[in-house]
Amino acid sequence: MSTPPPETRSRRISHPDARYSPYLFVSPFFILFALVGLYPLLHTSWVSVHDWHLIGGQGDFVGLQNYAEILGRERFWRALANTASIFLLSTIPLVGVALALAAVLDANIRTRTFWRMGVLLPYVVAPVAVSLIFSKVFAEQSGIVNALLAGTGIDPIGWHSDRLASHVAIATMVGFRWTGYNTLLLLAAMQAVPRDLYEAALVDGAAGCASSSASPPPPSGPPSSSSWSSPPSPGSRCSTSRACTTPAVKAGPTGSG
């Protein structure tokens, strides 16, 4: 029996590596998540159904009694309302601004790499530094915002004492930190969409904001026979750019041989 060539052997050896190597690459994330995320979540769930003492440790099993006690407290519902308010004040403007920035970065602008790195800088800043910066910006006595308001004749705002004002201050800090990160996520989603769909939207009459992207630059090199096409007839509508164009015969040189 003839032995297989070395190339076939290498393919057989590398086949398991190609199958299991992706799992090996992503395994550090799942291991870290299991240690610092999943285990604390499961342990907290176990503690919540017991009469747990801070010093004595685990007590008797009480079931859902702790949850019923929490739901009966007014402070819990106030905290839940504050969380929902901050979530709405931070998420809605954040997504809108991130979508607009992603559309601008997806267009054909100069130094796109520089601007993409620039929008991510607030996300790289340490949370402690962000809290110190915004504590000075929204300070009630010597804050920058209240100083600007006082210069225009407006009374200073109690960013720490007023409920709505404190929510706006926290939402602004959240938006400052996470807008760039969400911008890159939306930008990656826009770039994953085939450019043919953007071209079809432009042909159908969509504006630049509606198509979320400018038209791509023309292809380089000499045009092929498949690129010669006639424009769509007036009033015609289609879903893809290929359906909008019909091949036309390229005219050859005239004259007698």
N, C-alpha and C positions, 0 to 999 in steps of 0.2 A: 504494500500500500504506500502510495506516495505521500510525503509529508506536505501540508499546506504551505504556501509561500509565507515568508515573514510578514508581509503586509496584511494577510488575512489573520495571522496570529495577533498582531498588534490591534487590529480592529476588534477582535473578540475580547482582548484584555481591557481595552478602553471602553467597551460598551457598558459594563456596570458603572464605571466612573461617570460616564455621560448621563446615566439614569439617576444615580444617587448624589452626584455632586451638587445639584441645586438645593437639595434638602440640607446638605452639609453647610452650604453658604448661608442659608437663612436660619440655621439652628441657633446661633448665638442670640438672636433676638428672642426666640421662643424660650430659651433657657433663662435669659435675663427677665423676661416677662413672668415666667413661672415663679421666680424667686422673689421679685419685688412687686409683682402685681397680682398674680393669681393666688399665691399662698396667703398674703394679707387679706384678700377678699374672702377667701374661704374661712380663715380664722376669725375674721370679724363676724361673719354669718353664724359661726358656731358660738361665739361669745354672746351674740344678741339674743339667743334663745335660752340663756342661762342667767341665773342670779349671780352676776360676777362681781367680786370684790376687788378693789384696787390692790389691797395687801394680801388678803387671804386667797385670792385666786378664784377658781371655779366653784360655784355653789350649786344649788338645786336647779333642775330643769324647769323653766317657767313657760316655755312655748312662745306664744305671741303676746304675752303680757307686757313686755317692754315696748313693743310696737303700739299697743293700745294706749299705753300711758303717754307715749310721745305724741300720738295723734290727738290726744285730749288736751294738750298744752297750747296756749295761745302763742307762745314764743315760737313754736315750731312753724305755725302757719305764717307768722310775720317774717320769719327767715326764708320760708319758701317763696313768699311774695317778693321779697327783696332779690332773691336769686333770679326769679323770672323777669323782674324789671331790668336788672343788670344784663341778663342774657339778651333781651330784646333790644336794649339800647346799644349794645356792643355788636351784636351779630348782624342786624339789618344794615347799618351803615358800613360795617366791615366788608360784607360780601359785595355790596354795591361798589365801593371804592376799589376793592380787589379785582372785580370784574372789569372795571374801566381801565385800571392799570394794566391788566393782562391783555386787553384789546390793543392798548397803545404799544406794549412791548412786542406784541405779535406782528405789528405792522413793520414795514420796511423803513426803519429809522436808523440813523447812524449811532455807532457805539452802543449797540443793543446789549452787549455783554456787560458794559459798565453800568448801565441802568438796571439790569437784572441783578447785579451784585449789590447795587445801591439800595434797592427795595428790601433786600434781605438783611441789611445791617441792623435794624432794630430788633430782629429776631435773635441775632447773635449776642446782643448786649445782655449782660447778666440781669436776672430779675431784681436783684438787690439794687443794682445801679438804676434800673428803671423806676423802682419805688422811691429812691432818694431824689431822682430828678423831678418826678411828678409831685412829690411832697413839697418841693420848693415852688413848683409852678402853681399848685392849688392851695398854698398856705393862706389862711384867712387873714393874718395880720401883715405879712410881708411877701405874699405870693405875687408872681408876675401877672397872673390874670386879674386879680383884684387891683393891682397897681394900674393896669391899663384901663380897667373900668372906672377907677377913680379919676383918671385923667380925662375921661369923657363925661364926667358928672354923674355916673351911675353908682349907686350904693354898692359896697362890697358884698359878695355872696358868701354865705356860710357853707363852704365846701365840706366841712366836717360835721356840722350840726344839722344842716338841712338834709332831709331824706333824699329828695329828688336830685339836689345838687351833688350829693355824695355819689349817687348812682351814675350821674353824668361823668364825674371825675374818674371813677373806676372804669367805666366803659371807654373813656378816652385812652386810658392807660392800656387796656386790653387791645383796643384797636391799633394803637401805636406798635405794640409788640407783635401782633399776629397778622396784620394786613399784608406784609411782605411775604410771609409764608403761604398764605392762601392765594396770593397773586401768582406765585410760582406753580402752585397746584392747578389753578385755572389755566395758566399759560401752557402747561404740559398737556392739559385736556384739549385746548384749542389746537395745538400743533399735532395732536394725534388724529384730528379730523382730516380726511383727504381734501386736498386743495380743489379737487373737482367740484366738491359740494359748494365751496365758497364761490367758484366761478359760476356755477349754476345759479346761485343766489343773486349774483350781480347781473347775470343775463335776464333773470326773472324780474329785475327792477328793484332789488333790495338795496338800501343805502349802505354806506360804510359801517355805520353803527349796527344796523340790522344784521349784516353778514358777519360782524365781529372780526373782520380782517380785511386788509387791503388786498388787491389782486396781486398774485405772485409775479415776479419778473419773467419775461419771455425766455424760453429755453435757448441755450447757446448752441451754436453750430448750424449747419445748413438744414433747412426744413426737409422732412421726409415726405413721401407721397401721401402718408396718412394725415399729415398736418394741413394739407390743402383742403379747405372746406368753404362752403358758401354760407353767408349769414342767414340766421333764421328769418322766416317770413314774418311780416307784421302781424301782431295779435297772437302769435303762437306761444304756447307755454309748455314747459317741460320740467322734469325733475332732475335731470343730470345734463352736464354740458355735452356729453357724447350724443345724447338724443337730440340736442338742439342743433347740431351740425350735421349736414349731409355731405358725403364726399362728392367732390366735383373733379372733373377730368382736367388735368393740367394740360394747357395748350402747348403744343410743340412748335418748333420753328417752322416758318413758312418759307416757301421758295422752291424752286425746281432743283432737282438733284443734278 
